Amino acid sequence: MSSAELKIDLPPAALPPEIAGTLRLIARDFCDQEGGCHGPDHSLRVEKTALFIGSQMGARLDILQAAAILHDIGRSFETASQGTICHAAKGAAMAPEILSRLGISSADNRAICQAIASHRFRGQDIPASLEAKILFDADKLDSIGAIGIGRAFLFAGQIGSRLHNGSRDIRATKSYSREDTAYREFKVKMCKVKERLLTPVGKQLGTERHDFMEIFFQRLEREIFGDRDG
């Protein structure tokens, strides 16, 4: 299975187009200010990946699609609070009113919000339902592979970081600093993502994307520093 297989036609079990379109517009209003790393394009990729995995695993695609579209609506609050507000918990608290306005049933509303609340998978917020596990995987898959590399360099540029910082011990550097390079992000976080994925399909996609990152960053090191063994 390759990433190219993510091109699919949405099955009938997904949300009606008018509801999906309305949710995307609402999500865009909350996510536009987050820039390239967590902007609307990220949510669209997560939606697409989640539906691909869900279609392979027999998930409730309507619940999964709504959760994927809305999963990051609380991120601006986390950004403004410098991390004291959890964007997953905030998004899950914001979503019920949005979903109710669109006529989503109470049971489905709860299922969607539970998936949003656990997509960050911190502490006790463990994804329990199939849809929650798929959303978690889809979100994490967007942080690795070619897309993950692109996002890591984009974020480094946004905070004024350098291209590479091989002279510093990564363990002694800090996030959101000049030393927070894409390579640091790979060594500290991105290389560990594939081990945290929860679904069989997610794990397959994650392994492929992880292998590509290994090749890319090995090449980056060689081009910057040359053949150290030569």
N, CA, C and O of each residue as an XYZ file, in Angstrom:
920
protein
N       0.847     -1.199      0.000
C       0.000      0.000      0.000
C       0.877      1.241      0.000
O       1.789      1.341      0.821
N       0.634      2.170     -0.877
C       1.446      3.378     -0.971
C       0.591      4.611     -0.771
O      -0.637      4.553     -0.835
N       1.265      5.743     -0.524
C       0.537      6.990     -0.304
C      -0.283      7.387     -1.512
O      -1.275      8.105     -1.386
N       0.131      6.919     -2.700
C      -0.611      7.267     -3.909
C      -2.030      6.734     -3.864
O      -2.907      7.258     -4.550
N      -2.272      5.699     -3.067
C      -3.587      5.100     -2.992
C      -4.583      5.951     -2.207
O      -5.750      5.579     -2.081
N      -4.132      7.090     -1.677
C      -5.023      7.933     -0.894
C      -6.038      8.661     -1.766
O      -6.961      9.281     -1.238
N      -5.893      8.601     -3.079
C      -6.863      9.229     -3.974
C      -8.090      8.321     -4.069
O      -8.049      7.271     -4.710
N      -9.177      8.737     -3.425
C     -10.387      7.917     -3.433
C     -11.600      8.804     -3.667
O     -11.576     10.003     -3.390
N     -12.651      8.197     -4.176
C     -13.948      8.863     -4.242
C     -14.654      8.610     -2.924
O     -14.666      7.485     -2.422
N     -15.244      9.658     -2.363
C     -15.893      9.483     -1.071
C     -17.104      8.561     -1.198
O     -17.949      8.768     -2.068
N     -17.194      7.547     -0.341
C     -18.321      6.627     -0.398
C     -19.612      7.287      0.086
O     -19.567      8.327      0.743
N     -20.756      6.692     -0.233
C     -22.041      7.287      0.161
C     -22.208      7.450      1.667
O     -22.989      8.287      2.120
N     -21.470      6.645      2.451
C     -21.641      6.707      3.907
C     -21.007      7.939      4.531
O     -21.213      8.199      5.717
N     -20.231      8.712      3.751
C     -19.644      9.930      4.288
C     -20.727     10.996      4.440
O     -21.880     10.767      4.076
N     -20.362     12.151      4.973
C     -21.334     13.221      5.215
C     -21.944     13.734      3.910
O     -21.287     13.703      2.869
N     -23.181     14.200      3.952
C     -23.740     14.890      2.785
C     -22.848     16.068      2.417
O     -22.348     16.760      3.304
N     -22.641     16.309      1.125
C     -21.710     17.365      0.703
C     -21.995     18.731      1.317
O     -21.070     19.478      1.634
N     -23.278     19.057      1.486
C     -23.588     20.386      2.024
C     -23.160     20.515      3.486
O     -22.715     21.582      3.909
N     -23.292     19.437      4.257
C     -22.865     19.480      5.660
C     -21.342     19.515      5.744
O     -20.779     20.285      6.522
N     -20.674     18.680      4.941
C     -19.211     18.677      4.933
C     -18.680     20.052      4.532
O     -17.725     20.551      5.128
N     -19.305     20.668      3.517
C     -18.865     21.986      3.071
C     -19.036     23.043      4.148
O     -18.167     23.895      4.334
N     -20.151     22.988      4.855
C     -20.391     23.946      5.933
C     -19.374     23.772      7.054
O     -18.861     24.755      7.589
N     -19.082     22.526      7.409
C     -18.099     22.268      8.456
C     -16.713     22.769      8.054
O     -15.980     23.306      8.884
N     -16.358     22.595      6.789
C     -15.053     23.075      6.332
C     -14.947     24.595      6.425
O     -13.903     25.130      6.802
N     -16.033     25.287      6.080
C     -16.028     26.750      6.188
C     -15.887     27.193      7.639
O     -15.155     28.138      7.937
N     -16.583     26.514      8.534
C     -16.482     26.843      9.961
C     -15.075     26.585     10.466
O     -14.497     27.408     11.175
N     -14.524     25.428     10.093
C     -13.171     25.086     10.539
C     -12.155     26.074      9.987
O     -11.209     26.445     10.683
N     -12.342     26.505      8.741
C     -11.404     27.450      8.135
C     -11.350     28.757      8.933
O     -10.277     29.337      9.099
N     -12.488     29.216      9.420
C     -12.511     30.447     10.195
C     -11.635     30.337     11.443
O     -11.005     31.312     11.854
N     -11.600     29.150     12.039
C     -10.800     28.960     13.246
C      -9.330     28.677     12.935
O      -8.460     29.005     13.742
N      -9.037     28.074     11.781
C      -7.687     27.581     11.492
C      -6.861     28.481     10.586
O      -5.642     28.327     10.520
N      -7.495     29.413      9.889
C      -6.773     30.238      8.911
C      -5.559     30.933      9.516
O      -4.512     31.029      8.876
N      -5.698     31.414     10.737
C      -4.639     32.201     11.348
C      -3.458     31.354     11.805
O      -2.436     31.899     12.221
N      -3.581     30.033     11.736
C      -2.532     29.158     12.245
C      -1.383     28.946     11.262
O      -0.392     28.303     11.607
N      -1.500     29.466     10.066
C      -0.408     29.359      9.109
C      -0.343     27.996      8.446
O      -1.252     27.176      8.580
N       0.756     27.768      7.724
C       0.870     26.581      6.898
C       0.914     25.266      7.643
O       0.470     24.248      7.110
N       1.437     25.254      8.859
C       1.594     23.985      9.570
C       0.274     23.416     10.061
O       0.061     22.205      9.996
N      -0.601     24.258     10.546
C      -1.870     23.786     11.096
C      -3.066     24.527     10.501
O      -4.114     24.635     11.137
N      -2.908     25.027      9.303
C      -3.989     25.734      8.641
C      -4.992     24.793      8.011
O      -4.920     23.582      8.217
N      -5.931     25.337      7.242
C      -6.996     24.521      6.629
C      -6.479     23.404      5.737
O      -7.124     22.361      5.625
N      -5.322     23.601      5.095
C      -4.802     22.548      4.229
C      -4.420     21.304      5.022
O      -4.549     20.182      4.534
N      -3.945     21.514      6.257
C      -3.647     20.366      7.134
C      -4.927     19.591      7.437
O      -4.947     18.362      7.359
N      -5.986     20.306      7.779
C      -7.251     19.633      8.099
C      -7.804     18.866      6.898
O      -8.366     17.782      7.059
N      -7.648     19.422      5.695
C      -8.117     18.738      4.495
C      -7.335     17.456      4.243
O      -7.907     16.445      3.836
N      -6.032     17.496      4.483
C      -5.223     16.280      4.309
C      -5.599     15.223      5.340
O      -5.686     14.038      5.021
N      -5.820     15.658      6.575
C      -6.221     14.711      7.622
C      -7.575     14.094      7.281
O      -7.777     12.893      7.461
N      -8.500     14.912      6.789
C      -9.808     14.398      6.378
C      -9.657     13.325      5.305
O     -10.257     12.254      5.395
N      -8.855     13.622      4.295
C      -8.659     12.688      3.187
C      -8.025     11.383      3.664
O      -8.476     10.299      3.293
N      -6.983     11.486      4.484
C      -6.306     10.292      4.981
C      -7.216      9.482      5.894
O      -7.233      8.253      5.826
N      -7.973     10.168      6.749
C      -8.884      9.475      7.661
C      -9.945      8.703      6.892
O     -10.270      7.570      7.249
N     -10.482      9.302      5.847
C     -11.495      8.617      5.052
C     -10.912      7.429      4.300
O     -11.577      6.407      4.129
N      -9.672      7.565      3.852
C      -9.027      6.438      3.195
C      -8.882      5.269      4.169
O      -9.261      4.142      3.851
N      -8.332      5.539      5.357
C      -8.156      4.469      6.352
C      -9.513      3.919      6.774
O      -9.694      2.706      6.882
N     -10.467      4.823      7.012
C     -11.799      4.391      7.444
C     -12.498      3.521      6.433
O     -13.197      2.578      6.806
N     -12.325      3.817      5.150
C     -12.958      3.018      4.109
C     -12.354      1.622      4.049
O     -13.022      0.672      3.640
N     -11.095      1.491      4.454
C     -10.436      0.193      4.480
C     -10.833     -0.634      5.702
O     -10.734     -1.861      5.685
N     -11.282      0.040      6.760
C     -11.494     -0.641      8.033
C     -12.948     -0.689      8.481
O     -13.233     -1.123      9.597
N     -13.867     -0.254      7.637
C     -15.278     -0.344      7.978
C     -15.728      0.620      9.058
O     -16.616      0.296      9.845
N     -15.134      1.790      9.107
C     -15.489      2.786     10.124
C     -16.759      3.542      9.726
O     -17.194      3.484      8.577
N     -17.344      4.253     10.695
C     -18.448      5.169     10.418
C     -17.850      6.403      9.769
O     -17.293      7.255     10.461
N     -17.954      6.512      8.465
C     -17.268      7.571      7.737
C     -17.864      8.945      7.991
O     -17.157      9.949      7.911
N     -19.153      9.004      8.296
C     -19.750     10.306      8.583
C     -19.185     10.885      9.883
O     -18.848     12.067      9.952
N     -19.088     10.039     10.908
C     -18.510     10.478     12.179
C     -17.039     10.838     11.989
O     -16.574     11.865     12.484
N     -16.328     10.004     11.285
C     -14.901     10.209     11.071
C     -14.634     11.493     10.295
O     -13.725     12.249     10.638
N     -15.418     11.742      9.254
C     -15.215     12.931      8.435
C     -15.479     14.207      9.239
O     -14.704     15.161      9.159
N     -16.551     14.228     10.001
C     -16.851     15.418     10.811
C     -15.751     15.671     11.832
O     -15.335     16.813     12.029
N     -15.282     14.616     12.480
C     -14.222     14.764     13.477
C     -12.930     15.260     12.836
O     -12.230     16.094     13.409
N     -12.614     14.747     11.646
C     -11.390     15.165     10.962
C     -11.450     16.641     10.563
O     -10.470     17.368     10.721
N     -12.576     17.073     10.058
C     -12.713     18.467      9.638
C     -12.555     19.417     10.820
O     -11.932     20.473     10.699
N     -13.123     19.035     11.964
C     -13.152     19.930     13.121
C     -12.017     19.692     14.118
O     -11.963     20.371     15.143
N     -11.119     18.756     13.853
C     -10.204     18.319     14.908
C      -9.285     19.419     15.436
O      -8.833     19.337     16.579
N      -8.999     20.441     14.637
C      -8.066     21.482     15.082
C      -8.726     22.837     15.337
O      -8.030     23.852     15.384
N     -10.038     22.880     15.500
C     -10.689     24.192     15.676
C     -10.286     24.867     16.987
O     -10.484     26.073     17.140
N      -9.731     24.122     17.924
C      -9.296     24.733     19.187
C      -7.839     25.132     19.208
O      -7.351     25.604     20.235
N      -7.121     24.959     18.097
C      -5.669     25.177     18.121
C      -5.291     26.636     18.362
O      -4.293     26.900     19.032
N      -6.051     27.579     17.841
C      -5.686     28.989     18.051
C      -5.710     29.343     19.535
O      -4.951     30.204     19.980
N      -6.581     28.681     20.304
C      -6.633     28.931     21.743
C      -5.385     28.375     22.434
O      -4.865     28.980     23.371
N      -4.910     27.219     21.964
C      -3.674     26.651     22.502
C      -2.493     27.554     22.176
O      -1.625     27.783     23.018
N      -2.465     28.069     20.946
C      -1.379     28.951     20.533
C      -1.372     30.225     21.372
O      -0.326     30.654     21.860
N      -2.542     30.820     21.531
C      -2.634     32.074     22.293
C      -2.259     31.882     23.759
O      -1.725     32.793     24.392
N      -2.540     30.698     24.295
C      -2.247     30.424     25.713
C      -0.847     29.862     25.907
O      -0.460     29.532     27.028
N      -0.080     29.750     24.814
C       1.272     29.177     24.832
C       1.275     27.770     25.434
O       2.174     27.392     26.185
N       0.244     27.018     25.078
C       0.203     25.614     25.451
C      -0.552     25.278     26.717
O      -0.694     24.098     27.038
N      -1.047     26.270     27.456
C      -1.766     25.946     28.690
C      -3.169     25.412     28.409
O      -3.743     24.708     29.240
N      -3.723     25.744     27.243
C      -5.003     25.181     26.805
C      -4.713     24.071     25.806
O      -3.963     24.277     24.852
N      -5.296     22.899     26.016
C      -5.137     21.785     25.088
C      -6.107     21.965     23.925
O      -7.317     22.039     24.137
N      -5.593     22.037     22.707
C      -6.470     22.317     21.565
C      -7.453     21.179     21.316
O      -8.547     21.421     20.805
N      -7.095     19.948     21.662
C      -8.014     18.824     21.467
C      -9.212     18.939     22.415
O     -10.359     18.773     22.000
N      -8.939     19.221     23.674
C     -10.019     19.371     24.651
C     -10.879     20.591     24.324
O     -12.103     20.543     24.442
N     -10.231     21.683     23.913
C     -10.977     22.894     23.579
C     -11.856     22.658     22.358
O     -13.014     23.074     22.335
N     -11.312     21.993     21.343
C     -12.093     21.700     20.149
C     -13.291     20.817     20.453
O     -14.374     21.020     19.906
N     -13.094     19.826     21.336
C     -14.192     18.936     21.712
C     -15.275     19.679     22.482
O     -16.442     19.289     22.441
N     -14.902     20.740     23.182
C     -15.885     21.545     23.907
C     -16.626     22.500     22.970
O     -17.769     22.867     23.241
N     -15.994     22.901     21.887
C     -16.602     23.825     20.938
C     -17.521     23.113     19.936
O     -18.503     23.690     19.468
N     -17.198     21.873     19.618
C     -17.881     21.175     18.527
C     -19.352     20.861     18.750
O     -20.117     20.925     17.787
N     -19.806     20.520     19.975
C     -21.210     20.107     20.127
C     -22.218     21.122     19.615
O     -23.205     20.746     18.983
N     -21.986     22.393     19.876
C     -22.940     23.419     19.438
C     -22.946     23.521     17.906
O     -23.999     23.691     17.290
N     -21.762     23.416     17.307
C     -21.655     23.469     15.844
C     -22.411     22.307     15.221
O     -23.174     22.491     14.273
N     -22.200     21.128     15.748
C     -22.823     19.920     15.201
C     -24.335     19.920     15.421
O     -25.095     19.494     14.551
N     -24.760     20.393     16.570
C     -26.205     20.457     16.857
C     -26.921     21.362     15.878
O     -28.031     21.052     15.447
N     -26.296     22.488     15.516
C     -26.895     23.420     14.561
C     -27.111     22.764     13.204
O     -28.000     23.164     12.452
N     -26.307     21.770     12.894
C     -26.401     21.102     11.596
C     -27.263     19.842     11.652
O     -27.323     19.081     10.686
N     -27.923     19.628     12.777
C     -28.852     18.515     12.890
C     -28.214     17.171     13.168
O     -28.856     16.140     12.968
N     -26.952     17.148     13.630
C     -26.294     15.895     13.985
C     -26.913     15.353     15.265
O     -27.109     16.105     16.219
N     -27.220     14.070     15.300
C     -27.875     13.480     16.469
C     -26.974     13.547     17.699
O     -25.758     13.692     17.582
N     -27.582     13.441     18.873
C     -26.822     13.518     20.128
C     -25.769     12.421     20.223
O     -24.637     12.674     20.634
N     -26.147     11.198     19.839
C     -25.204     10.078     19.918
C     -24.017     10.289     18.985
O     -22.871     10.070     19.377
N     -24.289     10.714     17.752
C     -23.206     10.957     16.805
C     -22.371     12.168     17.222
O     -21.155     12.190     17.035
N     -23.032     13.161     17.782
C     -22.342     14.341     18.298
C     -21.309     13.921     19.347
O     -20.162     14.367     19.306
N     -21.714     13.069     20.277
C     -20.793     12.608     21.319
C     -19.627     11.826     20.721
O     -18.480     12.004     21.130
N     -19.922     10.961     19.755
C     -18.868     10.155     19.141
C     -17.845     11.031     18.415
O     -16.641     10.785     18.491
N     -18.330     12.043     17.720
C     -17.439     12.971     17.014
C     -16.558     13.726     18.003
O     -15.351     13.856     17.800
N     -17.164     14.216     19.058
C     -16.419     15.005     20.047
C     -15.403     14.152     20.812
O     -14.324     14.630     21.161
N     -15.752     12.896     21.068
C     -14.799     12.009     21.734
C     -13.573     11.766     20.862
O     -12.451     11.682     21.360
N     -13.800     11.654     19.558
C     -12.667     11.481     18.641
C     -11.795     12.732     18.617
O     -10.568     12.633     18.626
N     -12.411     13.893     18.588
C     -11.647     15.147     18.602
C     -10.842     15.260     19.890
O      -9.670     15.634     19.863
N     -11.470     14.938     21.015
C     -10.820     15.090     22.321
C      -9.580     14.222     22.461
O      -8.634     14.597     23.153
N      -9.577     13.060     21.807
C      -8.464     12.121     22.004
C      -7.477     12.090     20.838
O      -6.568     11.260     20.832
N      -7.635     12.977     19.848
C      -6.730     12.886     18.697
C      -5.314     13.305     19.037
O      -4.384     13.038     18.277
N      -5.143     13.965     20.185
C      -3.804     14.361     20.613
C      -3.138     13.252     21.427
O      -1.910     13.193     21.498
N      -3.925     12.380     22.037
C      -3.437     11.210     22.767
C      -2.408     11.597     23.831
O      -1.260     11.154     23.794
N      -2.837     12.422     24.771
C      -1.988     12.796     25.903
C      -2.691     12.378     27.191
O      -3.912     12.491     27.297
N      -1.936     11.905     28.155
C      -2.507     11.571     29.448
C      -3.555     10.489     29.341
O      -3.292      9.411     28.808
N      -4.745     10.771     29.846
C      -5.830      9.793     29.879
C      -6.712      9.830     28.637
O      -7.639      9.028     28.521
N      -6.449     10.730     27.724
C      -7.287     10.870     26.524
C      -6.875      9.852     25.468
O      -6.329     10.207     24.424
N      -7.145      8.586     25.755
C      -6.759      7.507     24.850
C      -7.887      7.270     23.842
O      -9.038      7.112     24.248
N      -7.589      7.242     22.553
C      -8.634      6.982     21.561
C      -9.278      5.613     21.810
O      -8.586      4.597     21.854
N     -10.586      5.594     21.971
C     -11.274      4.352     22.315
C     -12.002      3.738     21.127
O     -11.913      2.532     20.901
N     -12.712      4.547     20.376
C     -13.486      4.017     19.248
C     -12.589      3.828     18.032
O     -11.484      4.368     17.968
N     -13.081      3.054     17.071
C     -12.345      2.879     15.824
C     -12.135      4.220     15.139
O     -11.050      4.500     14.629
N     -13.173      5.049     15.129
C     -13.074      6.354     14.470
C     -12.036      7.242     15.158
O     -11.304      7.968     14.486
N     -11.967      7.191     16.478
C     -10.989      7.994     17.216
C      -9.566      7.535     16.916
O      -8.659      8.354     16.772
N      -9.377      6.222     16.823
C      -8.045      5.695     16.505
C      -7.616      6.086     15.100
O      -6.454      6.416     14.863
N      -8.556      6.046     14.177
C      -8.233      6.424     12.795
C      -7.900      7.905     12.703
O      -6.952      8.283     12.014
N      -8.664      8.745     13.385
C      -8.370     10.180     13.375
C      -6.989     10.445     13.957
O      -6.236     11.259     13.424
N      -6.655      9.766     15.042
C      -5.325      9.920     15.633
C      -4.251      9.585     14.607
O      -3.301     10.346     14.425
N      -4.401      8.449     13.940
C      -3.406      8.036     12.952
C      -3.321      9.023     11.789
O      -2.224      9.376     11.356
N      -4.465      9.467     11.285
C      -4.464     10.387     10.147
C      -3.757     11.693     10.499
O      -3.014     12.237      9.682
N      -3.980     12.190     11.694
C      -3.341     13.424     12.134
C      -1.837     13.230     12.271
O      -1.061     14.093     11.862
N      -1.422     12.105     12.842
C       0.009     11.857     13.028
C       0.708     11.574     11.704
O       1.863     11.959     11.521
N       0.024     10.907     10.783
C       0.629     10.644      9.478
C       0.962     11.938      8.744
O       1.894     11.972      7.941
N       0.215     12.990      9.012
C       0.479     14.272      8.347
C       1.722     14.957      8.911
O       2.162     15.976      8.379
N       2.288     14.405      9.981
C       3.490     14.991     10.576
C       4.752     14.255     10.153
O       5.847     14.610     10.590
N       4.618     13.228      9.305
C       5.792     12.487      8.859
C       5.769     12.346      7.333
O       4.850     12.828      6.671
N       6.787     11.683      6.787
C       6.880     11.549      5.338
C       7.261     12.860      4.677
O       7.755     13.772      5.340
N       7.036     12.961      3.381
C       7.374     14.178      2.648
C       6.608     15.381      3.179
O       7.157     16.478      3.290
N       5.333     15.169      3.509
C       4.537     16.268      4.061
C       5.101     16.705      5.406
O       5.220     17.901      5.673
N       5.443     15.754      6.239
C       6.000     16.076      7.554
C       7.299     16.844      7.447
O       7.529     17.786      8.206
N       8.153     16.452      6.511
C       9.409     17.169      6.291
C       9.121     18.609      5.871
O       9.718     19.550      6.394
N       8.198     18.768      4.919
C       7.841     20.103      4.472
C       7.304     20.961      5.602
O       7.677     22.127      5.737
N       6.429     20.385      6.415
C       5.861     21.133      7.538
C       6.936     21.493      8.562
O       6.898     22.577      9.144
N       7.893     20.591      8.785
C       8.952     20.856      9.766
C       9.826     22.023      9.318
O      10.179     22.881     10.128
N      10.174     22.058      8.046
C      10.975     23.178      7.546
C      10.156     24.467      7.527
O      10.683     25.546      7.800
N       8.876     24.354      7.207
C       8.006     25.534      7.217
C       7.929     26.133      8.616
O       8.019     27.350      8.780
N       7.764     25.282      9.619
C       7.684     25.769     10.995
C       9.010     26.386     11.427
O       9.034     27.432     12.076
N      10.112     25.734     11.065
C      11.424     26.286     11.423
C      11.592     27.679     10.839
O      12.130     28.572     11.495
N      11.130     27.867      9.599
C      11.207     29.188      8.984
C      10.330     30.205      9.684
O      10.706     31.368      9.823
N       9.152     29.763     10.126
C       8.228     30.679     10.793
C       8.802     31.211     12.100
O       8.517     32.347     12.479
N       9.607     30.408     12.796
C      10.146     30.859     14.085
C      11.582     31.377     13.961
O      12.224     31.674     14.968
N      12.091     31.488     12.713
C      13.416     32.061     12.505
C      14.562     31.118     12.789
O      15.655     31.558     13.147
N      14.327     29.823     12.634
C      15.368     28.841     12.893
C      16.279     28.704     11.683
O      15.988     29.247     10.618
N      17.367     27.989     11.842
C      18.322     27.795     10.742
C      18.001     26.499     10.000
O      17.165     25.708     10.437
N      18.683     26.295      8.864
C      18.444     25.098      8.066
C      18.867     23.840      8.815
O      18.153     22.838      8.819
N      20.032     23.903      9.445
C      20.548     22.746     10.167
C      21.472     23.255     11.256
O      22.016     24.354     11.144
N      21.656     22.480     12.297
C      22.479     22.926     13.413
C      23.259     21.735     13.963
O      23.075     21.333     15.112
N      24.120     21.187     13.137
C      24.844     19.988     13.514
C      25.883     20.190     14.591
O      26.412     19.219     15.132
N      26.189     21.450     14.915
C      27.216     21.714     15.925
C      26.678     21.620     17.352
O      27.458     21.634     18.304
N      25.382     21.528     17.510
C      24.788     21.482     18.835
C      24.238     20.098     19.134
O      23.723     19.418     18.247
N      24.352     19.689     20.386
C      23.747     18.451     20.851
C      22.238     18.673     20.903
O      21.758     19.553     21.617
N      21.502     17.879     20.152
C      20.052     18.059     20.074
C      19.407     18.021     21.458
O      18.426     18.719     21.714
N      19.968     17.198     22.349
C      19.399     17.073     23.702
C      19.530     18.358     24.505
O      18.831     18.542     25.501
N      20.418     19.246     24.080
C      20.634     20.504     24.809
C      19.895     21.674     24.183
O      20.007     22.803     24.661
N      19.140     21.420     23.117
C      18.414     22.496     22.443
C      16.940     22.487     22.859
O      16.441     21.514     23.424
N      16.271     23.584     22.569
C      14.881     23.739     22.983
C      13.978     23.970     21.781
O      14.401     24.509     20.759
N      12.734     23.554     21.922
C      11.751     23.841     20.889
C      11.429     25.335     20.886
O      11.671     26.037     21.867
N      10.879     25.806     19.764
C      10.526     27.211     19.583
C      11.740     28.130     19.778
O      11.592     29.259     20.245
N      12.931     27.651     19.421
C      14.146     28.444     19.548
C      14.882     28.432     18.219
O      14.449     27.768     17.278
N      15.985     29.158     18.132
C      16.770     29.208     16.902
C      17.335     27.833     16.549
O      17.622     27.558     15.384
N      17.494     26.972     17.556
C      18.025     25.629     17.315
C      16.936     24.616     16.967
O      17.235     23.438     16.776
N      15.692     25.048     16.882
C      14.579     24.124     16.633
C      14.450     23.858     15.135
O      13.471     24.261     14.507
N      15.439     23.180     14.572
C      15.472     22.919     13.142
C      14.572     21.748     12.781
O      14.080     21.033     13.655
N      14.362     21.561     11.481
C      13.590     20.415     11.019
C      14.289     19.110     11.394
O      13.631     18.117     11.705
N      15.620     19.113     11.364
C      16.367     17.907     11.740
C      16.142     17.590     13.218
O      15.984     16.427     13.589
N      16.129     18.620     14.054
C      15.857     18.400     15.481
C      14.463     17.810     15.657
O      14.272     16.884     16.445
N      13.491     18.346     14.925
C      12.122     17.843     15.017
C      12.065     16.369     14.612
O      11.335     15.579     15.211
N      12.841     16.009     13.593
C      12.874     14.608     13.162
C      13.447     13.716     14.258
O      12.870     12.672     14.566
N      14.569     14.109     14.849
C      15.229     13.271     15.843
C      14.465     13.203     17.163
O      14.481     12.180     17.848
N      13.799     14.299     17.512
C      13.104     14.357     18.799
C      11.692     13.783     18.717
O      11.228     13.155     19.669
N      11.003     13.988     17.599
C       9.581     13.652     17.542
C       9.184     12.803     16.334
O       8.579     11.742     16.491
N       9.527     13.271     15.127
C       8.998     12.635     13.922
C       9.423     11.170     13.789
O       8.648     10.344     13.308
N      10.641     10.846     14.211
C      11.129      9.474     14.062
C      10.394      8.498     14.975
O      10.496      7.285     14.789
N       9.654      9.011     15.961
C       8.956      8.152     16.916
C       7.484      7.937     16.577
O       6.807      7.124     17.208
N       6.998      8.662     15.591
C       5.562      8.641     15.300
C       5.081      7.271     14.862
O       4.020      6.831     15.305
N       5.817      6.587     14.015
C       5.323      5.321     13.458
C       5.061      4.286     14.544
O       4.206      3.416     14.374
N       5.786      4.369     15.661
C       5.599      3.413     16.753
C       4.336      3.689     17.555
O       3.894      2.835     18.324
N       3.751      4.867     17.387
C       2.562      5.232     18.158
C       1.265      5.028     17.394
O       0.184      5.160     17.969
N       1.351      4.711     16.114
C       0.141      4.561     15.308
C      -0.676      3.362     15.781
O      -0.124      2.376     16.269
N      -2.000      3.461     15.631
C      -2.909      2.534     16.301
C      -3.610      1.544     15.395
O      -4.093      0.517     15.873
N      -3.682      1.818     14.101
C      -4.441      0.951     13.204
C      -3.494      0.242     12.239
O      -2.416      0.760     11.947
N      -3.878     -0.930     11.741
C      -3.010     -1.646     10.793
C      -2.716     -0.838      9.532
O      -1.579     -0.812      9.062
N      -3.736     -0.178      8.984
C      -3.524      0.621      7.778
C      -2.627      1.813      8.086
O      -1.730      2.137      7.308
N      -2.865      2.461      9.211
C      -2.020      3.584      9.606
C      -0.566      3.172      9.778
O       0.344      3.905      9.392
N      -0.353      2.004     10.356
C       1.017      1.515     10.556
C       1.710      1.258      9.221
O       2.895      1.559      9.075
N       0.988      0.707      8.246
C       1.572      0.469      6.929
C       1.999      1.780      6.273
O       3.117      1.903      5.772
N       1.096      2.754      6.283
C       1.421      4.053      5.704
C       2.550      4.726      6.474
O       3.410      5.378      5.882
N       2.545      4.565      7.797
C       3.564      5.185      8.629
C       4.951      4.635      8.385
O       5.929      5.382      8.398
N       5.046      3.339      8.163
C       6.349      2.721      7.895
C       6.945      3.262      6.605
O       8.134      3.576      6.551
N       6.128      3.371      5.570
C       6.597      3.901      4.292
C       7.076      5.343      4.443
O       8.136      5.710      3.935
N       6.297      6.145      5.138
C       6.658      7.556      5.301
C       7.905      7.702      6.179
O       8.752      8.557      5.921
N       8.013      6.872      7.207
C       9.188      6.917      8.071
C      10.454      6.595      7.280
O      11.467      7.281      7.414
N      10.392      5.554      6.462
C      11.562      5.151      5.681
C      12.024      6.280      4.752
O      13.223      6.487      4.567
N      11.070      7.000      4.175
C      11.434      8.123      3.317
C      12.152      9.210      4.116
O      13.123      9.792      3.633
N      11.687      9.483      5.320
C      12.335     10.509      6.143
C      13.765     10.122      6.478
O      14.656     10.972      6.459
N      13.995      8.858      6.785
C      15.352      8.395      7.097
C      16.281      8.679      5.922
O      17.385      9.191      6.104
N      15.828      8.345      4.720
C      16.641      8.579      3.522
C      16.900     10.066      3.331
O      18.025     10.471      3.038
N      15.855     10.886      3.500
C      15.990     12.327      3.275
C      16.989     12.945      4.239
O      17.878     13.679      3.807
N      16.868     12.670      5.538
C      17.737     13.336      6.501
C      19.165     12.784      6.463
O      20.109     13.501      6.794
N      19.333     11.529      6.067
C      20.688     11.024      5.836
C      21.337     11.780      4.679
O      22.513     12.140      4.740
N      20.557     12.014      3.627
C      21.070     12.759      2.471
C      21.382     14.203      2.864
O      22.403     14.749      2.446
N      20.516     14.823      3.660
C      20.747     16.193      4.106
C      22.059     16.293      4.877
O      22.848     17.209      4.645
N      22.293     15.363      5.786
C      23.536     15.348      6.554
C      24.743     15.214      5.623
O      25.749     15.898      5.812
N      24.651     14.342      4.624
C      25.764     14.109      3.719
C      26.059     15.341      2.876
O      27.221     15.674      2.642
N      25.002     16.023      2.417
C      25.211     17.202      1.592
C      25.774     18.376      2.398
O      26.530     19.191      1.869
N      25.406     18.458      3.671
C      25.891     19.565      4.496
C      27.319     19.314      5.001
O      28.167     20.205      4.969
N      27.561     18.098      5.461
C      28.844     17.808      6.122
C      29.785     16.950      5.298
O      30.945     16.778      5.672
N      29.306     16.400      4.169
C      30.159     15.529      3.391
C      30.212     14.130      3.983
O      29.535     13.839      4.968
N      31.008     13.281      3.389
C      31.156     11.909      3.855
C      32.117     11.893      5.038
O      33.333     11.944      4.856
N      31.570     11.823      6.248
C      32.418     11.902      7.439
C      33.325     10.686      7.590
O      34.333     10.740      8.294
N      32.959      9.580      6.922
C      33.769      8.376      7.052
C      34.859      8.306      5.991
O      35.720      7.427      6.025
N      34.809      9.262      5.032
C      35.754      9.213      3.928
C      37.056      9.919      4.257
O      37.961      9.966      3.424
